């Protein structure tokens, strides 16, 4: 699956804080199919949406 990254969030946020999930929920409320994934290499949460076929 190809995806477009909308936003990155540090995985070291305060305990009980879920900024990536909150951001993704706002995008979903706007109609975007946003999902949160973990990028282990950069230790960050990424909010992504499927890339359109014309995006490389």
N, C-alpha and C positions, 0 to 999 in steps of 0.2 A: 504494500500500500504506500503510495506516495502521499506525503502530507505537507501542508504549509504551516509553519510555526507562527502563531499570532503573538505569543508573549512567552517570556522566560521568567521563572521565579526561583530564587535560591532555595535549596533544600534545607538550609540552616535557619529557617524562620523560627519565631517563638513557638513554644509548645502550645498546641491547641489552635494555632493559626493555620488556616487553609487558603491562602490568597489565590493559588492556582485554581483550586476547585471553585472558589467564589467567582473568579473571573470567567471561568468556563461556563458556570451557571448563568451568568449575565449574557454571555454570547448565545447560549442555547435559548434563552428567553427572547432573544432577538431573531431567532430562527436559524442560527448557524449550528451545524453539527459538531460542536467543540468537544474535544476529549483531552484529558490530562494524561501525559505519559512521563516516565522518569528517564532522564538522560544520565545514566550512571557515569559516563566519562566526564561530564562537566558538573556532576552533582547538582542537577537542577531539574525542576519540573517544567515541562513544556506544555503549553496549551496549543493543540493542533486541530486543523480541519483538513478534510480530504482535499488534495490538490486537484484543480480542474485539469482536464486532459491537455489543454494548451500550455500549461505551466511546466517548465523543466527545472 
